[in-house]
C-alpha cells in the first residue's frame, strides 16, 4: 500500500511555534534544533490531514480500548512502596524530603 | 555415567542455549540437564555473541545464576515445577525489574533501578523462569528500527548491516540468536511483530488488557500490550499461560478467564475461516514478501482453512490515527520524567524548578522522543484538539468497526507483518515520516485492541519474512492454534542465522 497524498492545505509550523511548544512541555531546545523540528513537524502534521477525507459526522470518539465497564474495588488501605525504597531513586534529598529548586518567586 | 548419557550431555551442552522452551523443559524435568548448566551456557553464549549484535543493555549474570540454583532446588524437590522452571529469558528494558537497572534505552533512566517488579516479572519468577538480562529498544519504544536507542544500535543477526526492527529490536535479535529461550516484548503499534518479522521470531501482541501493564513504563497507555517472543507458537503459548490474567494493580486488565492455551494448540484448524484483507495487499510490497505470504496462505488452505477476501476500508487511516493518539498520550505519559523523583536530574545552574525541568529533559531525551512530546502537546492544544486528536479518536472508532465487521465473516485475518524485509542501518533515520510508514500493516490493531501473532513464513533476498494473524479480542488461543498448525508443516521458524 502506498501512502495517499494528503489533502493539500497551506500549512507550516514555524520555528517560533516549535519553541513555544517546547517551553510548554518543558523541553530546552536550541535555535538550530527548532529550525529542523519545524520542517519535520510541518511534513508530519500535513500527512495527518489525510484524516480530513473521512466523514466522522455522528461517529463517537473511542474513549476506551477493550472494556466499557468501570472497575471498582473496596476503598481499603493496602501496603505500598516504603518511604525508604522510594527515596533510593530521589536525586536530591534534604533529610526525609525530596528537594527541588525554587518553585515560587520570592516576592 | 553410561556412554549413551555422555553423548547426550556432550551434544546438548554444546548447543544448550539453542533449545526451545519445550526442549529445554524436557531435558530439565528428566534431570538430564540442570538449570545452572543451561543458564551458564546461555550467559556464555551471550558474552561471546552479543558484542556483534548489541541486543542487551544489561546482562544480570549473578542474579541469573542465583535464580538457576533456586530453580534446581525446586526441581530436586519436585515442588511447583512448571514448564518455565529453570528456563533463561530476558525482557525489553521498559519492563520494571526489582534491583535490575531499567532504562527504556534512554539517558533519562540510564541509572534508574526500580524498587519493584512488573507483574509479568513476578509471575515468571513464581513459575521459576530465570531472568538473564534486559534488551535494547528504541528509546521509550519510539521507533521502528532500534536505531533510536540512546546507548547503541542493535544489529540484525541475519545481516549485521541491517536493522532488527523496532521497537523491541533487542528482544527479537536476542531470541533469533539464541541468547535466551524467550523474551517478553511490548507492542504499542507493531513493536513485537515488526522485529519478530525482521528477525525470524514468533511474536504475539496480546489483546489489550490480557496481560497486566503494571510495572511497564508507559508509552501509550491505551495501546501498550506485553507479549511473548519465542522460537515458535508452542513456546509463545507456554509463556502466555503464565503472564495472562487479571491483576488488581492494573485496572484495565481483563477479568476474562485464561484458557488452557497449550491444550488448545492441537485442535485441528480445518473449517476455520481465514480472511484476507484486500487493503493489506496493495502496491509497494516487496515481491519476495508477497510471494511468501501467498505461499503461506496456500499452506493454511491445505490445512483445511476456508479462505475468503474481506475488507477493512479504513486501513489507510490507521497510520495517522495511530501516530496522533500516540503523540498525545506519550506527551502526557513522559511528563513524569522531570528530574525530581527518579532518573536523570540536571540541577547545576537551575534558578528555579522550571530550569530543572528544561535542563533535565533537554539532556535526557533523544530527538525522536522530543519530537513526539512536542507534537503531542501541539495536537492536544486548544486550537487544534478538535482537528487532530478528537478527529483521530473518531476515526479510531471506525477502525474498530472495520475489525468487528471482518470478524463477523472470519475467525482470523492473515496479512504481511511488514511490506519489506529488514532495511539497512541508517536508511531511514533522516526522515521520520518515511520511518513511520514502515509500520503501515501493524499499527491498526493497537487502536482496536485486538491480538496479532507474527510468524516466520519465508525469506526474501536472504532476509526473513513474517506473516501476521490478527484475531478478535481475546482470541489468542485461535491465533496460536493456527500458528502451531502452520509450524507443524513448515520449518521456517527453525532457521537460525549464522553469526560471523
Interface residues (C-beta under 8 A of the other chain):
Chain A: X1 X2 X3 X4 X13 X17 X18 X21 X22 X23 X24 X25 X26 X27 X28 X29 X33 X37 X40 X41 X43 X44 X45 X47 X48 X50 X51 X52 X53 X54 X56 X59 X60 X61 X62 X63 X64 X65 X66 X67 X71 X73 X81 X85 X86 X88 X89 X90 X91 X92 X98 X100 X101 X102 X103
Chain B: X112 X113 X115 X116 X207 X208 X209 X222 X223 X248 X251 X252 X254 X279 X280 X282 X283 X284 X285 X314 X315 X316 X317 X319 X320 X321 X323 X324 X331 X335 X338 X339 X340 X341 X342 X343 X344 X345 X347 X350 X351 X352 X353 X354 X355 X356 X357 X358 X359 X361 X362 X365 X367 X370 X371 X373 X374 X375 X376 X377 X378 X379 X381 X388 X390 X391 X392 X393 X394 X395 X396 X397 X398 X400 X419 X432 X433 X436 X437 X440 X441 X447 X449 X473
